[in-house]
Amino acid sequence: MHDEKKPFAKDTSRAPISQRAQNTKESEKGSISNMVKVIINDVEVKVPMGTTILKAAEKVNIKIPTLCHHDDLCLAGVCRICVVEVEGEKTLKAACSYPIIHSIKVKTYSQRVRRARKNIIQLLLRDHYGECYSCPKNNNCELQNLAEEYGITSYKFGHTDAPRYEQDLSSYALERDMDKCILCRRCVRTCIDVQEVGVLEAINRGKETKISTYLDKPLSDVICINCGQCIDRCPTGALKEKNSIEEVWRAIDDDSKHVIIQTAPAPRAAIGEEFGLPAGTCVTKRLNTAIKRMGFDKVFDTNFTADLTIMEEGTELLGKIKKKLKENDQSVSLPQLTSCSPGWIKYIEYFYPDKLNHVSTAKSPQQMFGAIAKTWYAKMNNIDPKDIICVSLMPCTAKKFECEREEMRASGYQDVDYVVTTRELAKMIKQSGIDLPNLPNSEFDDPLGTSSGAGQIFGASGGVMEAAIRTVYEIITGHEVPFEKLRITPVRGMKGVRDAEVPIKKAVDEWKFLEGKSLKVMVAHGTANAKKVMDMLVEGKLEDYHFIEIMACPGGCLGGGGQPVPTTPEIREARAQAIYKEEEGLKYRKSHDNPFIKKIYDEFLTEGPCGHKSHELLHTTYTPRGKWIGEDKKAQNK
């Protein structure tokens, strides 16, 4: 199934890169026992044979500049900015890809090296159209930083004075400006190796080389899943999210509009990085204060509808388990797959459309929030829903696409009007002259601001699964999950694919048929890992599993394409720990304990989870993506 769709993503022969990257990482960890002595700038260090000069230098705190290198990606060695002198070698060598197989002496900043690096930077700047002030990566551009570091004050080799390429603005989520591209191929390696989608590639040869899509089509006409991971790794402004800042400001400035914002947990654990705070600093309540000072009428918590998602998705799961295992209804598709990640949904629509029957019909928390805001909340506060502007703060560029989907209008209006990424809201806060790190705390507004810890952990890979198990297990057994402090550790962590079993020793009467069995679950993050899971599903290897969580981005939402740059494995781990730490301090830890969740079912969704009204507002089904190709072209006219 996956390979049948690959004509959209030309040149799949590069898949072995993943294995080469894995081999490199293993050597850097010291999996090869032979140690080699290296002298770098007269500093001696011993490293495992096969370690690169770049990694050896890092061990003794010697910085070597890079552009094409990224810790998430395989080796490339294409930009050459990391060149160094190796004693006995006639030419300079790329430190990022030079393997150390015997004792060597290295100079990283000799006159020859400095001159070569300056020339490389100048050559990159020659073809880099535009100026820095209007670039979205101004002050966070790796090329700009290197130019400053190496004292570039003029264009030695000239500077292009006219754009060569037309910008690609066709997508709801991403924009491409290839005049700012430096051909580092980070985006290509991200799309192929990290996500295994394969939208981007280097085409043409020589000076005509450029990064493009299959047949040089716009993003709206290829299999882009809008995950934004390419943006996260782009060192310049060649890739960026579709900007919604001005539209949101116009809404705030319009007195006839009631402007509300929902904030997801992952941005709250990361936005502090945009203000100089260490990775893993949660600023949830300070962010509430900032948002209120900016002029939003209400600030709500996406975690409220994450709790609602658990009630709906969990009830759906239990219904399927009962039908299949007790009533022997073989038409029921298990395992059930999560539906929270719009990048993942677009991925399965493209590559595994015949498995869409496994996907939960529950909408994502973002879209549930919009539907509830323009129905229940509007009615409760006597506000005409046409006057409500619903904004989402999300870590995810694909959320921009999701809110525009035709089926996301259950309220009679577009349920979510605008999505701003973590980076975009940080810019808005700075435009407001607000000093986020030093603000006092503020609470969320009710009724959509009360949430549980289960909703909070949606931001980390495995969080949706953990939240669901806390509720589903308690419904089946009448008792809390048998894990200390509700920490379901088997589903936590950064391993790409992980599975777990939760034994059911005793069950209440309705679920007696599950006694002695186990709830079997699986978690995957990053679509390369999603492919592994889906291939197992296609091969019939997951028939005894009940529930599988899949997130499109590495690390889950906390590693989303709209998060602060850079994002590294260490930064993702720090954000995850911040989310878990904040979760344990919350009053409610399980979705079904949230009093406002009980209230909404008592007053509004009176038939309960998965009832008629819930299905109208909170559920949907998805379509094989081939039908949707080209649909994003509508974004060109917005």
N, C-alpha and C positions, 0 to 999 in steps of 0.2 A: 504493500500500500504506500509506504513512504517513498520508495524508489519510483513508483509510477508517477508521482507528482514532480520529480526532480527536473523535468525539462524546463521548469520555471527557473531553476537554479543551476545554471550551466557549470560544467566542470566539477563533478563530484569526486574526481580522482584524488583530490587533496585530503580526503579523510584521514590517511595515515599520519598527517600532521599531529593529530591528537596523541597518537602513540609516541611520536618523537618528543612532544612536550612532556608526556608522562615520564619518559626515560630521563629527560633532563632534570625534572624535579626530583626523581629518585637519586640521581647522582649528587644533587646539591644537598640532599639530606644525609649524605654519607653512606648510602647503601653499598657503595664500592669501598671495600676495606682498605685498599692501598692508599696511603697518604703521601702527598707530594708537597715539597717545600717551594714556596713562591716568595720572592722578594719584590714588594711593590713600593716604589719610592723609598727604598732603603728600610722598609718595614717588613719583617719576616712573618709569614703565616703558613700554617700547614692546612691543606684542604684535601678532600677525597679526589682521587684521580677522575678527571672528566668534568670537574667543576669549572665554570667559566671564569675568566678574569674579572668580569663584573661582580660576580658573587663573591669571589675571593677578596676583592677590594672592599666590599660591604662589610666583611667580617672584621676589618681593621679600620672601619669608619672613614674610608677614602671614597669620596664621591666621584663618580664618572658620569658625565651627562648622557642622557639617552632621549630618544624620541620614539623610535619604533618599538622599543622594549616595553613590556607591561607584565607585571607579576602574574596576571591571570592567563597570559597567552603564551603560545609556543614561540620559539626563537625565530627571528627573521633576519636580522643583520643587514637591513636594507638602507637605513638612513646614514650610517657611518659616523654619526656624531660622537660615538663612544670610542673612536680610534685611540689606540695607545701604541707606544713603542715597546717591542719585545726584543730584548738583546739577541743579536744574531740574525734577526729577520730583516730583509731588505725593505719591506713595505710595512706601513702601519696596519695594525690588526683591529678588527671590531671586537671590543671587550665583551660584548653581550653574547657572542657566539663562538669565541675562541676557547676550545676545551684545553685544560691544562693536563697534559699526559706525562710531563717530566718537569724537573725543576727549571724554573725560568726567572729572569729578572725583568721587571716591567717599570716603565716610566709613564705616568698618566698626565703630566702637565709640562713636558719639555717644550722648548721653543717650536720644534717641528710639530708637535701635537697641537699646540695652541694655534699655530698658523693654519693647520689643516682644518681644525674645527671652525675657525672664523670664516674660512673660505666656504665650508659646507653651509654654514648659517647664511652667508651672503647669497649663495646660489639658491637656497630655499626662498629667501626674501625676494629674489629677483622675479620669481613667478607667483608671488603671493600678492594677489590684487587686493586693494583696499587699504584703509588705514585702521588703526587699532581702536580709536575712540568709539566708533559705532559698532564694533564687533561684540557679539554676546560673550565672547571669552576674554574681553579686555580685563587685564589684571589676573586672569586665571588661565593664561595661554602659555604652554610650554615653549613654543617658539619665541614668543615675546620675552619670556623670562631668560632664555638663552642669549637672545640678542642684547639684552641689558647686561647680563653677566659677562659677556665677552666684549663689551664696549663697542657695539655696532652703532655708529652715529651717522653713517652714510651708506649709500648703495653702491658698493664697489663694482658690481657687475650690471648696474642698471636696475630698473624697476618697471614692471608692466604698468601701463597707464590706461588700460582698457580691459574689461572683463572678457574672458574667453568662453565662458559657459553660461547658459541660462540657469537660474536657480530653480530647483525642483520644489515647488510649493504644493504639490498635488495631494499630499497626505493630510489627514486630520491631525496627525500626531507629530510628524517629523518634517524638518526642512533640510535640504542639502545645498551647499554652496561650494562647488568644486574649485572655485578660484582661490579658496583658502586651504585647499587640500595639499599636503606635503608628501603624499604617496607613501606614508609609513605603513599602510596596510593593516593598521590595528583594527579598523572596522571590519575588514575582510576576514581576518582571523577570528574576531569575535563572533561574527555571523556564522562562520563555518565551524569553528572548533568549540566555542562556548555554547552556542545555541543550535548548531546543526540545522540552520535554515538555508543559508547559502544564497542570500539575496545579492550580496555585493561581491565584486571581483575586479581585478585589474584588467583593463582591456587596452588594445592597441599596443604599439611598441615605441621605444625610444622617447623622443620628446613629445610624442602624441599619447603617451600612456596616461590613463586616467582611471579613477575608481568609479565604477558605474554598476548598473544592474544588468540582468540578462537582456540582451538585444538593446541595451541603452534606453530602456523604458522608464517612465516615471514610477515613483514608489507606489502610487495607487494602482498600478497595473501589474505588479509582481507580488510575490508571496510574503512581503514584509508583514510581520506580526505586530509591529509598532512597539516592541518591547523597549527600545531606546538604549539597549546595551552598547550599541555602536557610539552613541553620543557620549556615554560614560567614559569610553576609552579614547575618544578623539582628542589629540593634543592641541588642536586649534579650533577655529570656529567653523569648520567645514560642515559639521553636523550639529543641529540644535533642535529643541522641541518647538512646536508651533506655539507662539507666544500669545497668551490670553490676558496679559496685564492691563492693557488699555481698555479692553472690553469690561473688565471687572471694575476698574476705576470709574468708568462711565456709569456703571450700574450704581456704585456707591454714591456718586454725585447726583443721582437722579432721586429727588425727594419722593417721587411717586412710587418708588420701588422699595420693597421690603427685602433687604439683601441679607441672606444667611450663609454661613459657611460651616461645612463639616470638616474636621481634621482627622486624618488617619494616624495610627500610632507610629508607623515607621518614620514619617517626616518629623515628628516631635522628638524622636531619638537621634535625629541627624541635622536638623536645621541650625543647631548651635555651631556646627562646624563652619558655617558661612560667616559666623561672627567671631571666629577665633577660639571657640571653646573646643576642648578635646573631644575626639570621637567617643561616642557612648555617653554623652551628657544629655539627659532628658530635660526639656524645657517646657513641658506641657502647659503648666499653669502660667508661666511667664509669657508663653505664646498667646494664651487666651487674652491676657492684658494687652499685648501688642495689637491683636486683631480688633479688639474693641476700640482701641484708640485710633485705629485706621479708619473707622467709620462703619464697620459691619453692624447690622442691627442685632444679630444673635450669633453666638458661636456655639456650635454643637459638636458632638463626638460621634465619629463614624463607628466607634465601638458599640454604640447603642444598636445600630442595625447589624453589626457583626453578631451581637447576641440574638437579634431577630433571625439572622441567617442560620444560626445553629438550631433554633427552634424549628425553622422550616426545613432545612436540609437534614437535620437529625430525624425529624418525623418522617420525612420522605424515605430515608434510609431504613428506619425501623419497619415502615410499611412494606418495603421491598423484601426485607429479610423474612418477615412473616409470610408474605405471599409465596416466596420461593421455597423456604425451608419447611414451613408448616403446612401450607396449602398446596405445595408442589406445582406452583404455577411456573412453568418453564419459559413463559414469555417474558418474565422479569429479568432485566439485565443487571447482574452483579459481576464484579464490584461496581459500586457507585463512584464516579469521579467528581471531584470538586469543580465548582464553576465560578470561583471568586476572581480568578486572574484572567483579564481580557486578552492578554497576549497568549496565554495557554489556550483559551477558547478559540482564538483565531487560528492557532497552530493546529488544533484537532480538526477544525473545519476544513483546513487545507489538506492535511496529510492523512487523516484517518476518519473521513466523513461517515463511513459505515459503522463507526463506534460511537457516534454521537448519542445513541440511545443509552449509553452508560453514564452520560453527563447529568449531574443533578439539574433539575429545572429551576432551582432557586437562583435568583439574581445575586449579583455581588452586593456586599454591604453598601457600596456607593450608590448603586441604582435603587436598592430598597429604600435608602434614605430619601432620595429625590421623590419617589412615589409617595412615601409617607408624609414628607414635608408639604407636598402640594395637595394632600387630601386630609388626613387626620389633623396635622398641625394647623393647616389653613382653616379648617372648620372650627377647631378649638379656639382659635384666636380671631375668628371673624375676618379673615383676610382673603381677598379674592386671589385664587392661585395664579391668575395671570399677572399679578403684581409681585409675586415672589420670585426673586432671582436666587437660585440655589447654586452655590459655588462649592467645589470640592478641593481640599488640599490633599494631594496624593503624591506618593513616591514614584508614580508610574506614568509614563507617556502614553501607554496604551489606553489608559482611562479616558484620555481625550477622544480617542476613537469610540470607546464604549458608549459614552454619553450621547453620541450622535447616531447610534444605531436606531433604525426605524422602530424596532420593537420596544425601545426604552422610553415610551410615552404613555405609560399606564394611567397616569393622572389626568390625561386629556391634554397635557402640555409636554414639552420636553422636560423630563423629570429632573435632570441635572443640566444646568445651563452652561456652566464653565468649569473646567478643571485647570488648576494651577499646580505646577510641580513644586517640590521643596525649594528648588533654585529660584523659581519665579516669585514665590511668596517672600523669600529672603530679600529679593530686589525691591519688592513693594514696601517691606518694612524699612529698608534703608532709604527709599525715596521719601518715607514719612518722617525721617529723622529720629527714629525710635531706636534706643539702645537696648536691644533685646536682653543681653546677659544680665543687665542691672535693673530689670523691671520687677515690680512686686507680683505676687501670685494673684490669679483670678480663677474662679470656678467656671465650669461650663454652665450654659443656660439649660433649664428644663423646658419641656419634658424629654428632649432628644439629647440630653447631655449626661444622663446617668447610665453607666455601663458597668460591666463586670470585667474581671481580669481575663476571663475567657475571650472576650472581645479584644482586649489589649494585645494578647499574644498572637493574634492574626498577623501581626507585622513581621514575625519571624517564620522561617521555614519550619513546618511541623505544627505551627500554632493553631491552624484551623482543625487539624486532626486532634490535637490535644483538647481543644475546646469542645469538639464534638464528643469525644470519648467521655469527658467529665459529665456531660448531660445524658448521653445514650446509656452509659453503664449504670448510672443511677436509676434511670427509668426501668431498665431490665432487672436490676437486683434490689433496688430500694436502698442501696448503700453507696457511699462515696467510693471513688476509685481507690484501690489499695496502694496508693503511692504517697510517700511522705510529702506533706504540704501541697498535695495535688500536682506535684511535679511529675508528669509522665515522661520521664527521661528517655525512654527508648525511641521516642519520635523527635527528640530534640537533636541539635547538632548540625554540622555542615557537610556530612557525608552526602554524596549526590543522590543515592537511592538507599533508603533504609526501610526495614519492615519491623513489625512488632506484633505480638499476640497478647491479648488481655484475657486471661482465663475467667470464665463465668462459673463459679462453684455453686452458687445458689441463685435462683431467680424467683421473682414474684409470679403469681399464678398465671398471668397473661403470657409470660415468657418462659414457662417451665420447659418448653421444648428446646431451649438453649442451654439448660443446665448441663455442665460437664463439657461444654464446648468452649471455644475461644473466639473472641472478636479479632479477626485478622485484618491488619491495616498496613498500608505502605505510604511512604512520603517520598516525593522527588522534587528537586528544584533545578531550574535551568532546563530549557527545552531539549538540550542534548540528552539529559537524563530522562526527560519525559519520553523521548523516542525509545529508550531502553525499556521503559515500563510498557509503552504501547505495543512494542514488538512482542513482549511477553504475553500481553493480552491477546494479540492476534494469533499467537502460537498456542493459545489455550492453557498457558501456564499459571493463570491467576484465577482460576475458576473457584477456588476455595477462599478467596479474599472477599471482604465485605466493603471496604471503603479505602479509597486512594486519594491522597492530596497531591495536587500538582500545581506548582507555581512557575511562571515563565522565567523568572529572573534568579540568578545565583543568590542564595541566601534568603530567597523569598522577597517580600515587599521591601525589607530594609536594604536590599541591594538593587532596588528599582532604577530604571533608566532616568528618572527625574530627580534622583538624590544628588547631594553635593559631590563634586569631583575633587580629588580622586576617591575611588572606592577600591579598596584592596581586601584580601582575605582577613587581615587583622582589623581593618575598619568595620567590615561586616560583622565580625565576631563581637566587637565592642558595642555596636548598635544593638545586637541581639541581647547581650547581657543587660544593657540599659532597659530594654523592653521587659525582660523577665523581672528585673529588680523593681521596676515601677509596678508591675502587675501584682507582686506579692504584698504591696502596701495598700491595695484597694479593698474597700469594704466588702464587695461581692466578688466571688471568684468563679462562679458558675453562671452561665447565661440564664438558666431557668430561675435563678434567685433574684434577678434584676427586677425591682418592684415596678418599674415603668414598662417592662416587657409584659408583666402580668396585667398591668393597666390597659395596655393597647389591645390585648386579647379580650379583656373584660368589656371594654367600651366600643371597640371598633372592629377588630377581626374576630367577631363573636363566635364563629364556627370553629375557632381554634387553628393551630398550625395546619397548613395544607388544606384549609377549608376553601369554600368557593371564592370568598373575597380575597383571601390570601393568594390564591392562584391568579386572580385577575391582576393584582397589584405587584406581587412579589415573585412570580415565577414566569418563565418563558422557555422557549425551545430554540435551538440553534440550527443553522442551515449549512449544508456543505458549501464551503467557501467559493467554489467555482462560480456559483450563482452571483456572488457579490463582487467579483473582480471588476474594477472600474468604478465601483460605487463611490469610492473616495473622491472621485473627480468633482463631486458637488462641493468639496472643500475649496476648490479654486475660486468659487464665486462668493465665498463667505467673507 
